[in-house]
Amino acid sequence: MLRIYGRPNSINVQKVLWTADELALDYEHVPAGGAHGKVEETWFAALNPNRLVPTIEHDGFVLWESNAIVRYLAARFGMDRLCARDEQQRALAGQWMDWATFTVVAAMTPVFWGLVRTPETADKTAIAAGIEKCQAAFRLLDAQLAERDYLLGEAFTMADVPLGCAVYRWHAMDVPHQSLPHLEAWYERLRARPAYRDRVMLPLS
Ligand SMILES: N[C@@H](CCC(=O)N[C@@H](CS)C(=O)NCC(=O)O)C(=O)O
């Protein structure tokens, strides 16, 4: 039995729910965090002492950190599809997943909080700096996608998941969008996936 804890509007939870749906997994989704609470309860801290979502339980196995969860689900249920058997291909997927977190989402966080979550206390300098960093990162991503349909080649893999979540968030915000044809074509391919539309393309909150 797979149980996924997390609120649907969290970008990190969206990675996990999208992956689970791509794999057509049978799972229980327990909304948690934010207005859904639960993370402050003792039983939740026993699962994840950080009191953060996403967190999963799979037949008694507990895991947190969204990219680690995506990698686990892809390897356990999507080997040769979402997860490459080849170590170097798998490492490249991990590279893009970590770059999504530490470069793209790190740059986007002040923009998202300033424009969406707490506009009343927005730091305009931090927003402008974040936009500039995101634009530079997306130019790099556009170049990677110039010669392939997805991050690692002709097929959708776990490498596309964290960046796919970030790119939706970027498009949904009122920020200057550059013309990046390869990134746009990839984003259109993602939008054709029902699980992406269901789990990621939600109103920002
Ligand atoms: N590095 C962690 C970050 C987890 C995280 O910061 N989760 C946020 C939601 S995106 C959270 O749980 N916030 C507290 C809450 O929602 O109550 C991951 O990728 O899973």
The ligand as a Tripos MOL2 file, in Angstrom:
@<TRIPOS>MOLECULE
LIG
   20    19     1     0     0
SMALL
NO_CHARGES

@<TRIPOS>ATOM
      1 N1         13.3150   19.7100    0.0150 N.3       1 LIG1
      2 C1         11.9850   19.3070    0.4100 C.3       1 LIG1
      3 C2         11.1600   20.5430    0.7090 C.3       1 LIG1
      4 C3          9.8450   20.1780    1.3640 C.3       1 LIG1
      5 C4          9.0450   21.4170    1.6900 C.2       1 LIG1
      6 O1          9.6010   22.5130    1.9140 O.2       1 LIG1
      7 N2          7.7230   21.2450    1.7380 N.am      1 LIG1
      8 C5          6.8460   22.3520    2.0080 C.3       1 LIG1
      9 C6          5.7780   22.4120    0.9250 C.3       1 LIG1
     10 S1          6.5000   22.7490   -0.6640 S.3       1 LIG1
     11 C7          6.1380   22.1050    3.3270 C.2       1 LIG1
     12 O2          5.9650   20.9840    3.7530 O.2       1 LIG1
     13 N3          5.7410   23.1870    4.0060 N.am      1 LIG1
     14 C8          5.0210   23.1100    5.2550 C.3       1 LIG1
     15 C9          3.5520   22.8770    5.0510 C.2       1 LIG1
     16 O3          3.0770   22.7730    3.9160 O.co2     1 LIG1
     17 O4          2.8580   22.8090    6.0820 O.co2     1 LIG1
     18 C10        11.3600   18.4580   -0.7100 C.2       1 LIG1
     19 O5         11.7570   18.6290   -1.8790 O.co2     1 LIG1
     20 O6         10.5060   17.6090   -0.4270 O.co2     1 LIG1
@<TRIPOS>BOND
     1     1     2 1
     2     2     3 1
     3     2    18 1
     4     3     4 1
     5     4     5 1
     6     5     6 2
     7     5     7 1
     8     7     8 1
     9     8     9 1
    10     8    11 1
    11     9    10 1
    12    11    12 2
    13    11    13 1
    14    13    14 1
    15    14    15 1
    16    15    16 2
    17    15    17 1
    18    18    19 2
    19    18    20 1
@<TRIPOS>SUBSTRUCTURE
     1 LIG1         1 GROUP 0 **** ****
